[in-house]
Amino acid sequence: MVLVLCGHDPGASRKVKEIPGTDRTVIELMSDYQFVNRGGDGFIRLLTFENGKLINKTYSPTLNQYNAFADDIDDFTLDISLKNAERTISTKSFTAGSITENKLGTATAASGSTALIKTSAEIAGWYVKASLGEKTVTSEVFGFTANPALQPKQVIAHVGENFTTGMNFTWTTAEDAATKVILRAENSDKDITVNGSSSLGAGSKYFHNVTVNGLTPDTAYTYCVGDGSNMVSGTFRTAPSSESKDSFKFVYLADTQISNSANAKAAGAVFREVMGITDSAFTFIAGDVTDNGNSEEQYELLFQNGGLAGNAGEELFLSKALAVVRGNHDNDAFNGHINAPDIADENTYSFDYGPAKFIMLNLEHKSAEERTAQEIFLREEVKKAKASEQWTIVAFHKSIYTGASHIVDSDVIDARKYWSPIFAELDIDFVMQGHDHVYARGFVNGSGENASPETTGEKVNRPQNAPLYMVGGHSGGLKWYNQVPYTVSEGDPLTPNYTFLDRNSTDDGSAAKKEQNYIEVTVSNTELRADVYMFKYDTDLDTVTTEKYLYDTITVKRNVSASSNIQVENIKWHKGEKIRVPVTASAIESLGRLYAEFSYDDNLLSYAGVESAAFDSLAANGDTNGLIKMDAISAKGIKASEKTVVAYLLFNLKEEPKEGALTTVSISNMEAKDAAVTGTPATIPVYGVSGTLEFINRSLGDVNDDNKVNGVDALMLLQHIVNLRELSEEDLSVSDMNNDGAWDTADVLAILNTSVQ
């Protein structure tokens, strides 16, 4: 900046300021003639820049007169530098294009007319050489504006057959185009490109499907869908494996059921609220996505909601993974917009998310063969979940235990008779339902009775063989149901007057209030909490008339010890390092004594000891048969709500391992006891998780693989960080000095510190 012009204060003045530490100056000029006769007499300033000078003249065309004030105030010349200052601009990356002679075509046109060239080539930009006689002019390089007919719309990323490693993508275009997804994991510079297929579908649109597998668990991804030129981007995060006991949150919606532009606004208001829950892992919809599963107009409104929310549906589905179950108003294909996995039956699938297993059923399929297939699938998945000590969460659309009028529909009674005893027998934890446009919950046993579970403070102790049934309310604006009188038919596992429920929104007038709601569900290894929020979006006034409020909350607590674990962690060993394998504990309240036996490959490793700062006393020995026996005691008891290191197993190498070789350190026998102050310490049920040891035959920090760690390695990593050098995956594997999954200046400094030592 070299010149500042201002007014406001009557009069005229000037100041030349020097910038400290530089040879630069800034000229400040102030002038205001409003107090001169007749509001200024038309005086203006004329500024001329010439040969490094600023020449100021003050003149009134009204009076044909120079200078409103004194001559030295209104008539002056100052030095001014108008040279461009040298600047250095840095960036981590940039993209550069080069002009080539890849001619797309030639066209001849008369002056004033249009020259047209058509091409099917995949190109990022274009320029023109225009010739007239002997004179040729070359234009600048122009980019392409996306072709609206090829621009992806209605993009959904639905969980795949394995949410930890896969996703299913769908979108539409007005005209047919190539189908591809380009993904990139966080902290990676590598793109993954997967091609799919397209077909002509509803509304004369082209529907695109891509199934992606082989992703990294518990990893955030950005993605682009389209044909390579016309693209739309979004984000999602893959689920952690079933071994993870970290807590997470998801959002539970029921019956968005969009039928027209009015209630689309209400659903959009819900979507907008959900968008604000930034720590949600995914969104679940309990069926009836639209009112007519064959109506493409209604699906348009699912994405473009209108009203205050605008395109909230489109934004939500681009930013979070989606999981749905089929409702009676949906069709199995969701009109081509949602690609839910078909494992045991259409839209019947499961996925792990750390401490929970979700099992999605399709109760719209109710033939004997379909039910049998789904029951077998359910039993298999529950068995896996129980073995991993996961929460079992079952979801379907038509609510078999609910608080409104659908309670005695014939198909609901039929489903209840079949499924309720099975859910109770399998000791399912949580059942998520939709359909009845009411919020309701209750712990119901196999006879249809309220289990009346015990509570600890404000938390409910999970009863045995009595799942928590919940109906998710209404996340749209179409309709609300009320209670009806009913009688219980023979063989129906149900009690009269909705007495199986602990909470029913119809008791609070939900059918008259006509409020929207959504549910935040937070799951940890020991607790499951549901927070139910309601608000009122008036579709006639197009505004929120009742602000969001917490309507209900429930926390279910399960036996901590039943899901505690002792785990051998997965580690990578680098050449020159000591082999220290961490042993961790998690979800343990008071670990007083731990006896454990660890098995290892004694052809590759030799036992070197056990270290622990967590226990007061430790006895350990290793034999020649690949077995370590450890007996550790803590008088006060170790509390490990989150994963905590309790010991390190130490090994030496017997022989040089092959690069990338893997070996397993297993827990072969274990017993844990609590730290009871009096009496005999109780045994704590725990389960063991084995770990892998991967060998990398390069020293940590040896980026250039010269068997040295010095400043050269630090410089190479720094050059990679600023995109001046490309390092291989092998080079990067020894560059992450602090093992945080990223390569940054902290790793550069760590390499330098290692080289000094």
VENQUIHU-V975989 format. One line per field, one symbol per residue. ss: DSSP state (h for helix, s for strand, l for the rest). psi: psi as a letter, one per 40 degrees, with the letter a starting at -180 (. if undefined). burial: I if it has 16 or more other C-alpha atoms within 10 Angstrom, else O. A space follows every 50 residues. Layout:
ss->???
psi->???
burial->???
This chain:
ss->llssssllllssssssssllllllssssssssllllhhhhllssssssss llssssssssllllssllllhhhhlsssslllllllllllllllllllll llllllllllllllllllllllllssllssssllsssslllsslllllll llssssssslllllllsssssssllllllssssssllllllsssslssss lhhhlssssssslllllllsssssssllllsssssssllllllllllsss sssllllsllhhhhhhhhhhhhhhhllllssssssllllslllllhhhhh hhhllshhhslhhhhhhhhlsssslllllllllhhhllllllllsllsss sssllssssslllllllhhhhhhhhhhhhhhhhhhhhlllssssssssll llllhhhhlhhhhhhhhhhhhhhhhllllsssssllllssssssslllls llllssllsssllllssssssslllllllllllllllllllllllhhhll llsshhhhlhhhhllsssssssslllssssssssssssllllssssssss ssssssslllhhhsssssllssssllllsssssssslssssssssssssl llllssssssslllllssssssllllsssssssssssssslllsssssss sssllllllllsssssssssssssllllllllsslsssslssssssllll llllllllllhhhhhhhhhhhlllllllhhhhhlllllllllllhhhhhh hhhhhhl
psi->hehhhibdhhahiihhhihheieiihhhhhhhedeiifeefehihhhhhh feihhhihihddefiihdaidedehihihhheihihihhiidiihhiihi fghdihihiiheihhhhiieihidiiihhhhhbehhhhiihiahhhhdde hhifhhhiiadhddeiihiiiiidiiiihihhihiifiehihhhiaiiih aiefihhhhhhhieihifhhiiihiaeddhihiaiihiiiiedheiiiii hhihgdfhdiddeddddddddddddegdehdihhhfifdidheehddddd dddgdaaddbfdddddddeiiihiihieeiideffedhgiigcdihfhii iigbeihhhhigeeheiddddddddddddddddddddefiihhiiichhd hieaeedfiddddddddddddddddefidhhhiadefihiiihhaeeeih egiiihbeihhhihfgihhhheahfafdiiiiiiiiihihehgiiiffee idhhdddefddddfiiiihhhhhadeihhhhhiiihhhddefihdhihih diihhhhihddefiihhhihihhiheiihhhihiiifhdghdhhhihhii heddiiheihihedidihhiiiaeefhhhhhihhddhhhgdihhheihhh iihdihiiheiiihhiheiihiiifhdiahhihhhiiihiiihhhhfiih egdefefihadddddddddddefeihiidddddeegdefeeihadddddd dddddd.
burial->OOOOOOOOOOIIOOOOOOOOOOOOIIIOOIIIIIOOOOOOIIIIOOOOOO OOOIIIIIIIOOOOOIIIOOOOIIIOOOOIIOOOOOOOOOOOOOOOOOOO OOOOOOOOOOOOOOOOOOOOOOOOOIOOOOOOOOOOOOOOOOOOOOOOOI IIIIIIIIIIIIIIIIIIIIIIIIIIIIIIIIIIIOOOOOOOOOIOOIOI OIOOIIIIIIIIIOIIIIIOIIIIIIIIIIIIIIIIIIIIIIIIIIIIII IIIIIIIIIIIIIIIIIIIIIIIIIOOOOIIIIIIIIIIIIIIIIIIIII IIIIIIIIIIIIIIIIIIIIIIIIIIIIIIIIOIIIIIIIIOOIIIIIII IIIIIIIIIIIIIIIOOOOIIOOIIOIIOOIIOOIIOIIIIIIIIIIIII IIIIIIIIOOIIIOIIIOIIIIIIOIIIIIIIIIIIIIIIIIIIIIIIII IIOOOOOOIIIIIIIIIIIIIIIIIIIIOIIIIOOOOOOOOIIIIOOIOI IOIIIIOOOIIOOIIIIIIIIIIIIIIIIIIIIIIIIIIOOOOOOOOIOO OOOOIIIIOIIOIIIIIIIOOIIIIOOOIIIIIIIIIIIIIIIIIIIIII OIOOIIIOIIIIOIIOOIOIOIOOOIIIIIIIIIIOIIOIIOIIIIIIII IOOOOOIOOOOOIOIIIIOIIIIIIOOOOOOOIIIIIIIIIIIIIIIIII IIIIIOOIIIIIIIOIIIOIIOOOOOIOOOIIIIIIIOOOOIIIOOIIOI IIOOIOO
